[in-house]
Amino acid sequence: MPKIPLAEWIESLVSWMEDYLSGFFDAVATVIEGIVNAFSDLFMLPHPLIFIVILGILAFLAGRLSLTLFTVIGFLIIDNLGYWAQTMDTLSLVLTSALISVLLGVPIGIWCAYSKTASRIIIPLLDFMQTMPAFVYLLPAVTFFSLGVVPGVIASVIFAIPPTIRLTQLGIKQVSGELTEAADAFGSTSAQKLLKVQLPLAMPTLMAGINQTIMLSLSMVVIASMIGAQGIGAEVYRAVTQLQIGKGFEAGLAVVILAIVLDRFTQNIFKSKKRGA
């Protein structure tokens, strides 16, 4: 039985995209690079101690004293170890990836919840995206966007967007049919029913998806250091290639602190909103 020329088909598709979609890829790269640079400049603008105080205030407003203490102590440790700039670069990449994933993932999840046809097409694609090895996403990202932060963000978005889509769809599907029927009985339009009934009730599930997207973005941003994405990931990768165990542990600790802070922030922000409601 002859071998299916799958590799040749994929390479032909990539070549066609490079020839006819280069302008689109350049525009996407410009936008992403601008967002990353804006976040990075914003985070590096204040002195590290001032920024730590701001983070501590935000953590306190989120409603947890323990989160405040961990955030302040954790970022003081990062600054003391000398990884402040790299951590801010990583935070910029993570927030950019998560922002793009949410802006794309939530509407797609809503579409899947409303359309069975869209769900039947998109859900298998999500299965494919989540089971494909993460390193594979680096290849098309580098092909279309060269090296640097942009392919790192693109690979992170592809890797991290499925939880937002899945849990947005799940949250809307779990809304009681009686509530949606009551909204219809009161003359609500489809937009009003979505914005005032379904999305508010689906918010806990949706926020769980966003939380997972942020965590996956952070893990992929570290992997993306292999293709030139700057930040803590580059320090981890350098330590691994040079067998510097101590520096690798320091950089890894910075990643752990950042991951815990982002995780607790997203969880407590929603809890504080729920208490306020």
KEPA-314583 format. One line per 2 residues: number of its first residue (from 1); their letters; for each residue x, y, z of N, C-alpha, C. Coordinates in Angstrom, 1 decimal. Example, Ala and Ser with C-alpha at 12.3 -4.5 7.8 and 13.67 -1.06 7.14 Angstrom:
BEGIN
1> AS> 13.2 -5.7 7.8 12.3 -4.5 7.8 13.2 -3.3 7.8  12.8 -2.2 7.1 13.7 -1.1 7.1 12.9 0.0 7.9
//
This chain:
BEGIN
1> MP> 0.9 -1.2 0.0 0.0 0.0 0.0 0.9 1.2 0.0  0.7 2.2 -1.0 1.6 3.4 -1.0 1.3 4.3 0.2
3> KI> 2.4 5.0 0.6 2.3 5.9 1.7 1.5 7.1 1.3  0.6 7.6 2.2 -0.1 8.8 2.0 0.8 10.0 2.0
5> PL> 0.9 10.8 1.0 1.9 11.9 1.0 1.4 13.1 1.9  1.2 12.8 3.1 0.6 13.8 4.0 1.6 15.0 4.2
7> AE> 2.9 14.6 4.4 3.9 15.7 4.6 4.0 16.6 3.4  4.0 16.0 2.2 4.0 16.9 1.0 2.8 17.8 0.9
9> WI> 1.6 17.3 1.3 0.4 18.1 1.3 0.5 19.3 2.2  1.0 19.0 3.4 1.2 20.0 4.4 2.2 21.1 4.0
11> ES> 3.3 20.7 3.4 4.3 21.6 2.9 3.8 22.4 1.8  3.0 21.8 0.9 2.4 22.6 -0.2 1.4 23.7 0.4
13> LV> 0.6 23.3 1.4 -0.3 24.2 2.0 0.4 25.4 2.6  1.5 25.1 3.3 2.3 26.1 4.0 2.9 27.0 2.9
15> SW> 3.4 26.5 1.9 4.0 27.3 0.8 3.0 28.2 0.2  1.7 27.7 0.0 0.7 28.5 -0.6 0.3 29.7 0.4
17> ME> 0.3 29.4 1.7 -0.1 30.4 2.7 1.0 31.5 2.7  2.3 31.0 2.6 3.4 32.0 2.6 3.3 32.9 1.4
19> DY> 2.9 32.4 0.3 2.9 33.2 -1.0 1.7 34.2 -1.0  0.5 33.7 -0.5 -0.7 34.5 -0.7 -1.2 35.2 0.6
21> LS> -0.7 34.8 1.7 -1.2 35.4 3.0 -0.1 36.1 3.8  1.0 36.5 3.1 2.1 37.1 3.8 1.7 38.5 4.4
23> GF> 0.9 39.2 3.6 0.5 40.5 4.1 -0.3 40.4 5.4  -1.2 39.4 5.4 -2.0 39.2 6.6 -1.2 38.8 7.8
25> FD> -0.2 37.9 7.6 0.7 37.5 8.7 1.5 38.7 9.2  2.0 39.6 8.3 2.7 40.8 8.7 1.8 41.7 9.5
27> AV> 0.6 41.9 9.2 -0.3 42.7 10.0 -0.6 42.1 11.3  -0.8 40.8 11.4 -1.0 40.1 12.7 0.3 40.3 13.6
29> AT> 1.5 40.1 13.0 2.7 40.3 13.7 2.9 41.7 14.3  2.5 42.7 13.5 2.6 44.1 13.9 1.7 44.3 15.1
31> VI> 0.5 43.8 15.1 -0.5 44.0 16.2 0.0 43.3 17.4  0.4 42.1 17.3 0.8 41.3 18.5 2.0 41.9 19.1
33> EG> 3.0 42.3 18.3 4.2 42.9 18.8 3.9 44.2 19.5  3.0 45.0 19.0 2.6 46.2 19.6 1.9 46.0 21.0
35> IV> 1.1 45.0 21.1 0.4 44.7 22.4 1.5 44.2 23.4  2.4 43.3 23.0 3.4 42.8 23.9 4.3 44.0 24.4
37> NA> 4.7 44.8 23.5 5.5 46.0 23.9 4.8 46.9 24.8  3.5 47.1 24.5 2.7 48.0 25.4 2.7 47.5 26.8
39> FS> 2.4 46.2 26.9 2.3 45.6 28.3 3.7 45.7 28.9  4.8 45.3 28.2 6.1 45.3 28.8 6.5 46.7 29.2
41> DL> 6.2 47.7 28.4 6.6 49.1 28.8 5.8 49.5 30.0  4.5 49.1 30.1 3.7 49.5 31.3 4.2 48.9 32.5
43> FM> 4.6 47.6 32.5 5.1 46.9 33.7 6.5 47.4 34.1  7.3 47.8 33.1 8.6 48.2 33.5 8.7 49.7 33.8
45> LP> 7.6 50.5 33.6 7.6 51.9 33.9 7.8 52.2 35.4  7.1 51.7 36.3 7.4 52.0 37.7 8.6 51.2 38.2
47> HP> 9.1 51.7 39.3 10.2 51.0 40.0 9.6 49.6 40.5  10.4 48.6 40.5 9.9 47.3 41.0 9.2 47.3 42.3
49> LI> 9.7 48.1 43.3 9.0 48.1 44.6 7.7 48.8 44.5  7.6 49.8 43.7 6.3 50.4 43.5 5.3 49.5 42.8
51> FI> 5.8 48.8 41.8 4.9 47.8 41.1 4.5 46.7 42.1  5.3 46.3 43.0 5.0 45.2 43.9 3.9 45.7 44.9
53> VI> 4.0 47.0 45.3 3.0 47.6 46.1 1.7 47.6 45.4  1.7 48.0 44.1 0.4 48.0 43.3 -0.2 46.6 43.3
55> LG> 0.7 45.6 43.0 0.2 44.2 43.0 -0.4 43.8 44.3  0.3 44.2 45.4 -0.2 43.9 46.7 -1.6 44.5 47.0
57> IL> -1.8 45.8 46.6 -3.1 46.4 46.7 -4.2 45.7 45.9  -3.8 45.3 44.7 -4.8 44.6 43.8 -5.1 43.3 44.5
59> AF> -4.1 42.6 45.0 -4.4 41.3 45.7 -5.3 41.5 46.9  -5.1 42.5 47.6 -5.9 42.8 48.8 -7.4 43.1 48.4
61> LA> -7.5 43.9 47.3 -8.9 44.2 46.8 -9.6 42.9 46.3  -8.8 42.0 45.8 -9.4 40.7 45.4 -9.9 39.9 46.6
63> GR> -9.6 40.3 47.8 -10.2 39.8 49.0 -9.5 38.8 49.8  -8.2 38.6 49.6 -7.5 37.6 50.4 -6.2 38.2 50.9
65> LS> -6.0 38.2 52.2 -4.8 38.7 52.9 -3.6 37.7 52.5  -3.9 36.4 52.5 -2.9 35.5 52.2 -2.4 35.7 50.8
67> LT> -3.2 36.0 49.9 -2.8 36.3 48.5 -1.9 37.5 48.4  -2.3 38.5 49.2 -1.5 39.7 49.3 -0.1 39.4 49.8
69> LF> 0.0 38.7 50.9 1.3 38.4 51.4 2.2 37.5 50.4  1.5 36.5 49.8 2.3 35.7 48.9 2.7 36.5 47.7
71> TV> 1.9 37.4 47.2 2.2 38.2 46.0 3.4 39.1 46.3  3.3 39.8 47.4 4.4 40.7 47.8 5.7 40.0 48.0
73> IG> 5.7 39.0 48.8 6.9 38.2 49.1 7.4 37.5 47.9  6.5 37.0 47.1 7.0 36.3 45.9 7.7 37.2 44.9
75> FL> 7.1 38.4 44.6 7.7 39.3 43.7 9.0 39.9 44.3  9.0 40.1 45.6 10.3 40.6 46.2 11.4 39.5 46.0
77> II> 11.1 38.3 46.1 12.1 37.2 45.8 12.5 37.3 44.4  11.6 37.4 43.5 11.9 37.5 42.0 12.9 38.7 41.8
79> DN> 12.6 39.8 42.4 13.4 41.0 42.2 14.8 40.8 42.8  14.8 40.1 44.0 16.1 39.9 44.7 17.0 38.9 43.9
81> LG> 16.4 37.9 43.2 17.1 37.0 42.4 17.6 37.6 41.1  17.1 38.7 40.7 17.6 39.4 39.5 16.8 39.0 38.3
83> YW> 15.6 38.5 38.4 14.8 38.1 37.3 13.6 39.0 37.0  13.7 40.2 37.5 12.5 41.1 37.4 12.1 41.4 35.9
85> AQ> 13.1 41.9 35.1 12.8 42.2 33.7 12.3 41.0 33.0  13.0 39.9 33.2 12.5 38.7 32.5 11.1 38.3 32.9
87> TM> 10.8 38.4 34.2 9.4 38.1 34.6 8.4 39.0 34.0  8.7 40.3 33.9 7.8 41.2 33.3 7.6 40.9 31.8
89> DT> 8.7 40.5 31.1 8.6 40.1 29.7 7.6 38.9 29.6  7.8 37.9 30.5 7.0 36.7 30.5 5.5 37.1 30.8
91> LS> 5.3 37.9 31.8 4.0 38.4 32.1 3.3 39.1 30.9  4.1 39.9 30.2 3.5 40.5 29.0 3.1 39.5 27.9
93> LV> 3.9 38.5 27.7 3.6 37.5 26.7 2.4 36.7 27.2  2.3 36.3 28.5 1.2 35.5 29.0 -0.1 36.3 28.8
95> LT> -0.1 37.6 29.2 -1.3 38.4 29.2 -1.8 38.6 27.7  -0.8 38.8 26.8 -1.2 39.0 25.4 -1.8 37.7 24.9
97> SA> -1.2 36.6 25.2 -1.7 35.3 24.7 -3.1 35.0 25.3  -3.2 35.3 26.6 -4.5 35.0 27.2 -5.6 36.0 26.7
99> LI> -5.2 37.3 26.5 -6.2 38.3 26.0 -6.7 37.8 24.6  -5.8 37.5 23.7 -6.2 37.0 22.4 -7.0 35.8 22.4
101> SV> -6.6 34.8 23.3 -7.4 33.6 23.4 -8.8 33.8 23.9  -9.0 34.7 24.9 -10.3 35.1 25.4 -11.1 35.8 24.4
103> LL> -10.5 36.8 23.7 -11.3 37.5 22.7 -11.7 36.6 21.5  -11.0 35.6 21.2 -11.4 34.7 20.1 -12.2 33.5 20.7
105> GV> -11.8 33.0 21.9 -12.4 31.8 22.4 -13.8 32.0 22.9  -14.1 33.1 23.6 -15.5 33.3 24.1 -16.5 33.3 23.0
107> PI> -16.3 34.2 21.9 -17.3 34.2 20.8 -17.5 32.8 20.1  -16.3 32.1 20.0 -16.4 30.8 19.3 -17.2 29.8 20.2
109> GI> -17.0 29.9 21.6 -17.7 29.0 22.5 -19.2 29.3 22.5  -19.5 30.6 22.4 -21.0 31.0 22.3 -21.6 30.4 21.0
111> WC> -20.8 30.6 19.9 -21.2 30.0 18.6 -21.5 28.5 18.7  -20.6 27.8 19.3 -20.7 26.4 19.5 -21.9 26.0 20.3
113> AY> -22.2 26.9 21.3 -23.4 26.6 22.2 -24.7 26.8 21.4  -24.7 27.7 20.5 -25.9 28.0 19.7 -26.1 27.2 18.5
115> SK> -25.0 26.7 17.9 -25.0 26.0 16.6 -24.5 24.6 16.8  -25.3 23.6 16.5 -24.9 22.2 16.6 -23.9 21.9 15.5
117> TA> -24.1 22.5 14.3 -23.2 22.3 13.2 -21.8 22.8 13.5  -21.7 24.0 14.1 -20.4 24.6 14.5 -19.7 23.7 15.5
119> SR> -20.5 23.2 16.5 -20.0 22.4 17.5 -19.4 21.1 17.0  -20.1 20.5 16.0 -19.6 19.2 15.4 -18.3 19.4 14.7
121> II> -18.1 20.6 14.2 -16.9 20.9 13.4 -15.7 21.3 14.3  -16.0 22.2 15.3 -15.0 22.8 16.1 -14.5 21.9 17.2
123> IP> -15.4 21.2 17.9 -15.0 20.4 19.0 -13.9 19.3 18.6  -14.1 18.6 17.4 -13.0 17.7 17.0 -11.7 18.4 16.8
125> LL> -11.8 19.7 16.2 -10.6 20.4 16.1 -9.9 20.8 17.4  -10.7 21.0 18.4 -10.1 21.3 19.7 -9.5 20.0 20.3
127> DF> -10.1 18.9 20.1 -9.5 17.6 20.5 -8.1 17.5 19.8  -8.0 17.8 18.5 -6.8 17.7 17.8 -5.8 18.7 18.4
129> MQ> -6.2 19.9 18.7 -5.3 20.9 19.2 -4.7 20.5 20.6  -5.6 19.9 21.4 -5.2 19.6 22.8 -4.3 18.4 22.8
131> TM> -4.4 17.5 21.9 -3.6 16.3 21.9 -2.3 16.4 21.1  -2.2 17.3 20.2 -1.0 17.5 19.4 0.1 18.0 20.4
133> PA> 1.3 17.4 20.3 2.4 17.8 21.1 2.7 19.3 21.0  3.0 20.0 22.1 3.1 21.4 22.1 4.2 21.9 21.2
135> FV> 5.3 21.1 21.1 6.4 21.6 20.3 6.1 21.7 18.9  5.1 20.9 18.4 4.7 21.0 17.0 4.2 22.3 16.6
137> YL> 3.6 23.1 17.5 3.0 24.4 17.2 4.1 25.4 16.9  5.4 25.1 17.4 6.4 26.0 17.1 6.8 26.1 15.7
139> LP> 6.6 25.0 14.9 7.0 24.9 13.5 6.3 25.8 12.6  4.9 25.8 12.6 4.2 26.8 11.7 4.4 28.2 12.2
141> AV> 4.5 28.4 13.5 4.7 29.8 14.1 6.0 30.4 13.6  7.0 29.6 13.6 8.3 30.1 13.1 8.3 30.3 11.6
143> TF> 7.6 29.4 10.9 7.5 29.4 9.4 6.9 30.7 9.0  5.8 31.1 9.6 5.0 32.3 9.2 5.5 33.6 9.8
145> FS> 6.1 33.5 11.0 6.4 34.7 11.8 7.9 34.8 12.2  8.7 34.0 11.6 10.1 34.0 11.9 10.4 33.7 13.4
147> LG> 11.5 34.3 14.0 11.8 34.0 15.4 11.4 35.3 16.2  11.2 35.1 17.5 10.9 36.2 18.4 9.6 36.0 19.2
149> VV> 9.1 37.1 19.7 7.9 37.0 20.6 6.6 36.7 19.8  6.5 37.1 18.6 5.3 36.9 17.9 4.9 35.4 17.7
151> PG> 5.9 34.6 17.1 5.5 33.2 17.0 5.3 32.5 18.4  6.0 33.0 19.4 5.7 32.5 20.8 4.3 32.7 21.2
153> VI> 3.8 34.0 20.9 2.4 34.3 21.3 1.4 33.5 20.4  1.7 33.3 19.1 0.8 32.6 18.2 0.7 31.1 18.7
155> AS> 1.9 30.5 19.0 1.9 29.1 19.4 1.1 29.0 20.8  1.3 30.0 21.7 0.6 30.0 23.0 -0.9 30.0 22.8
157> VI> -1.4 30.9 21.9 -2.8 31.0 21.6 -3.4 29.7 21.1  -2.7 29.1 20.1 -3.2 27.8 19.6 -3.3 26.8 20.7
159> FA> -2.3 26.8 21.5 -2.2 25.7 22.6 -3.2 26.0 23.7  -3.5 27.3 24.0 -4.2 27.6 25.2 -5.7 28.0 25.0
161> IP> -6.1 28.1 23.7 -7.5 28.6 23.5 -8.6 27.5 23.7  -8.3 26.2 23.6 -9.4 25.2 23.7 -10.2 25.3 25.0
163> PT> -9.5 25.4 26.2 -10.4 25.5 27.4 -11.4 26.6 27.5  -11.0 27.8 27.0 -12.0 28.9 26.9 -13.2 28.5 26.0
165> IR> -12.9 28.0 24.9 -14.0 27.6 24.0 -14.9 26.5 24.6  -14.3 25.5 25.1 -15.0 24.3 25.7 -15.9 24.8 26.9
167> LT> -15.3 25.5 27.8 -16.0 25.8 29.0 -17.0 27.0 28.8  -16.8 27.8 27.8 -17.8 28.8 27.5 -19.1 28.1 26.9
169> QL> -18.8 27.1 26.0 -19.9 26.4 25.5 -20.6 25.6 26.6  -19.9 24.9 27.5 -20.4 24.1 28.5 -21.2 25.0 29.5
171> GI> -20.7 26.2 29.9 -21.4 27.1 30.8 -22.8 27.5 30.2  -22.8 27.9 29.0 -24.1 28.3 28.4 -25.1 27.1 28.3
173> KQ> -24.5 25.9 27.9 -25.4 24.8 27.8 -26.0 24.4 29.1  -25.3 24.7 30.2 -25.8 24.3 31.6 -26.8 25.2 32.1
175> VS> -27.0 26.4 31.5 -28.1 27.3 32.0 -29.4 26.6 31.9  -30.2 26.7 32.9 -31.5 26.1 32.9 -32.4 26.5 31.8
177> GE> -33.0 25.5 31.1 -34.0 25.9 30.0 -35.1 26.7 30.5  -35.5 26.5 31.8 -36.7 27.3 32.3 -36.3 28.8 32.3
179> LT> -35.1 29.1 32.7 -34.7 30.5 32.7 -34.7 31.1 31.3  -34.2 30.4 30.4 -34.1 30.9 29.0 -35.6 31.1 28.5
181> EA> -36.4 30.1 28.8 -37.8 30.2 28.4 -38.5 31.4 29.1  -38.2 31.7 30.3 -38.7 32.8 31.0 -38.3 34.1 30.3
183> AD> -37.0 34.2 30.0 -36.5 35.4 29.3 -37.2 35.6 27.9  -37.5 34.5 27.2 -38.2 34.6 26.0 -39.6 35.0 26.2
185> AF> -40.2 34.6 27.3 -41.6 34.9 27.6 -41.7 36.4 27.9  -40.7 37.0 28.5 -40.7 38.5 28.8 -40.2 39.3 27.6
187> GS> -40.1 38.7 26.4 -39.8 39.4 25.2 -38.3 39.8 25.0  -37.4 39.1 25.7 -36.0 39.4 25.5 -35.5 39.0 24.1
189> TS> -34.7 39.8 23.6 -34.0 39.5 22.3 -32.9 38.5 22.6  -32.4 37.9 21.5 -31.3 36.9 21.6 -30.1 37.5 22.3
191> AQ> -29.8 38.7 22.0 -28.6 39.4 22.6 -28.9 39.7 24.1  -30.1 40.1 24.4 -30.4 40.4 25.8 -30.4 39.1 26.7
193> KL> -31.0 38.0 26.1 -31.0 36.7 26.8 -29.5 36.2 27.0  -28.7 36.4 26.0 -27.3 36.0 26.2 -26.5 36.8 27.2
195> LK> -26.7 38.2 27.1 -25.9 39.0 28.0 -26.4 39.2 29.4  -27.7 39.0 29.6 -28.3 39.3 30.9 -28.7 38.0 31.6
197> VQ> -28.8 36.9 30.9 -29.2 35.6 31.6 -28.1 34.5 31.4  -27.7 34.2 30.2 -26.9 33.0 30.0 -25.4 33.3 30.4
199> LP> -24.8 34.4 30.0 -23.4 34.7 30.3 -23.2 34.9 31.8  -24.1 35.7 32.5 -23.9 35.8 34.0 -24.0 34.5 34.7
201> LA> -24.9 33.6 34.3 -25.0 32.3 35.0 -23.9 31.4 34.6  -23.4 31.6 33.4 -22.3 30.7 32.9 -20.9 31.2 33.4
203> MP> -20.9 32.4 34.1 -19.6 33.0 34.4 -18.7 32.1 35.2  -19.1 31.4 36.2 -18.2 30.5 37.0 -17.5 29.5 36.1
205> TL> -18.2 28.9 35.2 -17.6 27.9 34.3 -16.7 28.6 33.3  -17.1 29.8 32.8 -16.3 30.5 31.8 -15.0 31.0 32.4
207> MA> -15.1 31.4 33.7 -13.9 31.9 34.4 -12.9 30.7 34.6  -13.4 29.5 34.8 -12.6 28.4 35.0 -11.8 28.1 33.7
209> GI> -12.5 28.3 32.5 -11.8 28.2 31.3 -10.7 29.2 31.1  -11.0 30.5 31.4 -10.0 31.5 31.3 -8.8 31.3 32.2
211> NQ> -9.1 30.8 33.4 -8.0 30.4 34.3 -7.1 29.3 33.7  -7.7 28.3 33.1 -6.9 27.3 32.5 -6.1 27.8 31.3
213> TI> -6.7 28.7 30.5 -6.1 29.3 29.4 -4.8 30.1 29.8  -5.0 30.9 30.9 -3.8 31.6 31.4 -2.7 30.7 31.8
215> ML> -3.0 29.6 32.5 -2.0 28.6 32.9 -1.3 28.0 31.7  -2.1 27.6 30.7 -1.5 27.0 29.5 -0.7 28.0 28.7
217> SL> -1.1 29.2 28.7 -0.3 30.3 28.1 1.0 30.4 28.7  1.1 30.4 30.1 2.3 30.5 30.8 3.2 29.3 30.5
219> SM> 2.7 28.1 30.4 3.5 26.9 30.1 4.0 26.9 28.7  3.2 27.4 27.8 3.7 27.5 26.4 4.7 28.6 26.1
221> VV> 4.5 29.7 26.9 5.5 30.8 26.7 6.9 30.3 27.1  7.0 29.5 28.1 8.2 29.0 28.6 8.8 28.1 27.4
223> IA> 8.0 27.2 26.8 8.5 26.4 25.7 8.9 27.3 24.5  8.1 28.4 24.3 8.4 29.2 23.2 9.8 29.9 23.3
225> SM> 10.4 29.9 24.4 11.8 30.5 24.5 12.7 29.8 23.5  12.4 28.6 23.1 13.2 27.9 22.1 13.2 28.5 20.8
227> IG> 12.2 29.4 20.5 12.2 30.0 19.2 12.4 31.6 19.3  13.0 32.0 20.4 13.4 33.4 20.6 12.5 34.2 21.4
229> AQ> 11.4 33.6 22.0 10.6 34.4 22.9 11.4 34.7 24.2  11.4 36.0 24.6 12.2 36.4 25.7 11.4 36.1 27.0
231> GI> 12.1 36.3 28.1 11.5 36.1 29.4 12.1 35.0 30.3  11.4 34.6 31.3 11.9 33.6 32.2 12.2 32.3 31.5
233> GA> 11.4 32.0 30.5 11.6 30.8 29.7 13.0 30.7 29.1  13.5 31.8 28.6 14.8 31.9 28.0 15.8 31.5 29.0
235> EV> 15.6 32.0 30.3 16.6 31.7 31.4 16.6 30.2 31.7  15.4 29.6 31.7 15.2 28.2 32.0 15.9 27.4 30.9
237> YR> 15.6 27.8 29.7 16.2 27.0 28.6 17.7 27.1 28.5  18.3 28.3 28.8 19.7 28.5 28.9 20.3 27.7 30.0
239> AV> 19.7 27.7 31.2 20.2 26.9 32.3 20.2 25.4 31.9  19.2 24.9 31.2 19.1 23.5 30.9 20.2 23.1 29.9
241> TQ> 20.4 24.0 28.9 21.4 23.7 27.8 22.8 23.8 28.4  23.0 24.6 29.4 24.4 24.7 30.0 24.5 23.9 31.3
243> LQ> 23.5 23.2 31.7 23.6 22.3 32.9 23.9 23.2 34.2  23.2 24.4 34.2 23.4 25.2 35.4 22.2 25.0 36.3
245> IG> 22.3 24.0 37.2 21.2 23.6 38.0 20.7 24.7 38.9  21.6 25.4 39.6 21.2 26.5 40.5 20.4 27.6 39.8
247> KG> 20.9 28.1 38.6 20.2 29.1 37.9 18.9 28.6 37.4  18.9 27.3 37.0 17.6 26.7 36.5 16.6 26.7 37.6
249> FE> 17.0 26.3 38.8 16.0 26.3 39.9 15.5 27.7 40.2  16.4 28.7 40.2 16.0 30.1 40.4 15.0 30.6 39.4
251> AG> 15.3 30.3 38.1 14.4 30.8 37.1 13.0 30.0 37.2  13.1 28.7 37.5 11.9 27.9 37.7 11.1 28.4 38.8
253> LA> 11.7 28.8 39.9 11.0 29.4 41.1 10.2 30.6 40.7  10.8 31.5 39.8 10.2 32.7 39.4 8.9 32.3 38.5
255> VV> 9.0 31.3 37.7 7.9 30.8 36.9 6.8 30.3 37.9  7.2 29.5 38.9 6.2 29.0 39.8 5.4 30.1 40.6
257> IL> 6.2 31.1 41.0 5.6 32.3 41.7 4.6 33.0 40.8  5.0 33.3 39.6 4.1 33.9 38.6 2.9 33.1 38.4
259> AI> 3.1 31.8 38.2 1.9 31.0 37.9 0.9 30.9 39.1  1.4 30.8 40.3 0.5 30.8 41.4 -0.2 32.1 41.6
261> VL> 0.5 33.2 41.4 -0.2 34.5 41.5 -1.2 34.7 40.5  -1.0 34.4 39.2 -2.0 34.5 38.2 -3.2 33.6 38.4
263> DR> -2.9 32.4 38.9 -4.0 31.5 39.2 -4.9 32.0 40.3  -4.3 32.4 41.4 -5.1 32.9 42.5 -5.8 34.2 42.2
265> FT> -5.2 35.1 41.4 -5.8 36.3 41.0 -7.1 36.0 40.3  -7.0 35.2 39.2 -8.2 34.9 38.4 -9.3 34.3 39.2
267> QN> -8.9 33.4 40.2 -9.9 32.8 41.0 -10.6 33.8 42.0  -9.8 34.6 42.6 -10.3 35.5 43.7 -11.0 36.7 43.1
269> IF> -10.7 37.1 41.9 -11.4 38.2 41.3 -12.8 37.8 41.0  -13.1 36.6 40.5 -14.4 36.2 40.3 -15.2 36.0 41.6
271> KS> -14.5 35.5 42.6 -15.2 35.3 43.9 -15.6 36.6 44.6  -14.7 37.6 44.5 -15.0 38.9 45.0 -16.2 39.5 44.3
273> KK> -16.3 39.4 43.0 -17.4 39.9 42.2 -18.7 39.2 42.6  -18.6 37.9 42.9 -19.8 37.1 43.2 -20.3 37.5 44.6
275> RG> -19.3 37.8 45.6 -19.7 38.3 46.9 -20.4 39.6 46.8  -19.8 40.5 45.9 -20.3 41.8 45.8 -21.7 41.8 45.2
277> A> -22.0 40.8 44.3 -23.3 40.7 43.7 -24.3 40.3 44.7
//
